[in-house]
């Protein structure tokens, strides 16, 4: 009989005691303990079992659970007598920043202070005996929901010292979702304000702390050492490309297929692989997202479970406000293409709105992209990656995200696309001008708006977003070679007998006496002179099936010819 599917359970003990589906990841305990690393930072995408694994580690080592190791019976860690003796023998501090998703720095700091205070409340027994002297008791009482920042930054270090004295052993410290406040700080514009506080806390807790035995931190991103970990030279960083713990987070294909067999879904393996396979950790291919698999086992239906668990606000902001080149690459990725780029897995948040490489790094860390190949460029001394969208679920997420950009003018967008396919030039002009008036001001709102610094590129990226709806019927490509140059956009039909489209962009320059009509004419002449239709003709499309359009822009005014 199949076990029960427990959705959203973060308690290891609750999963085991209720006979819920559990994929045995307890060997992570052994692998981590034998590594003897001082502070281990593990980055994995959201919903990959980070919280459950840390809860498992706490449940295994914590003195609070001494003599209660039966919950691990039958699991891999319990096969080792050495580890059976380790169970329940260490003081453990477990803290999570997963809930710190605030719009202001003040609110974020209060939420962090709240989490620390709740932690302290668990150890109020320290105040009853002689473990603490009067000054330490005074500090303990200062740890409140509205404590001063300097008290909060020292609180974890102090608590580990109190527990070390009480139990006679140094403390293991576990911090889950360490970077959630950082991501929210970037989205809401208080990054610099929060990073100073966080750096001080991490330095006190993980660097200058003589009462720490070992520590694990988990998160989605590896925030740059310069930003956050400048003083932590004892930090072992494990990212998606690292070999360590490559099977400890997420489900392997063998584990997924065994679960499908258990739940009588053996005939669904190809469907599940198509939707959810694709994550790569180190040399381990075919890793699946646990959240999607558990939900699939529960419902028996394929859907975008993982990508619908969050607003993806940071990813949305980065792609929508990103450079036109970033939007063009995203279009290539949506078509199944590959991005070859050098990148640093360290996330420098204050570079996200300036450098595309930083965005690709974050998308890789977040699980939206996978590295299908990587190698060191010896000449440049940097690692280069071949990146692709992770799987069908992620592709659908990005398509839905692009649709939301145009939600306010969805009817007009659909009318524009219909006019384009029908060759209704008057309709195309009417609807495109309506869309531009509605959307241009919100589509590109970065610190260096592309509409002003790279006007043709801005409009290029904007129209690509509009055309995303046609991906089911057309192969949409951008900036590819054909004839004697590179066209702006090509729509190649997937079915025979349908029209193909070539689109070229120009920006009118009134200061040079150039009108929108002049710009349209220039765009059309470029299509002809550069023979952009060459690649379409080589694939058998007749000349009368290739429609050519020039899009001319001047501010929010558009003319299509």
Buried (B, 14 or more C-beta within 10 A) or exposed (E): EEBEBBEEBBBBBEBBEEEBBBBEBBBBBBEBBEBEBBBBBBBBBBBBBBBBBBBBBBBBBBBEBEEEBEBBEEBBBBEEEEBEEBBBEBBBBBBBBBEBBBEBBEBBBBBBBBBBBEBBEEBEEBBEEEBBEEEBEEBBEBBBEEBEBEBBBBBBBBBBBBBBBBBEBBBBBBBBBBBBBBBBBBBBEBBEBBBEBBBBBBBBBBBEBEBBBBBBBBBBBBBBBEBBBEBBEEBBBBBBBBEBBBBBBBBBBEBBBBBBEBBEBEEBBEBBBEBBBBBBBBEBBBBBBBBBBBBBBBEEEBBBBBBBBBEBEBBBBBBBBBBBBBBBBBBBBBBEBBBEBEBBBBBBBEBBBBBBBBBBBBBBBBBBBBBEEBEEEEEEEEBBBBBBBBBBBBBBBBBBBBBEBBEEBEEBBEBBBEBBBEEBEEBBBBBBBBBBBBBBEEBBEBEEBBBEEBBBBBBBBBBBBBBBBBBEEBBBBBBEEBBEEEBBBBBBBEEEEBBBBBBBBBBBEEEEEBBBEBBBBBBBEBBEEBBBBBBBBEEEBEEEBBBBBBBBBBEBEBBBB
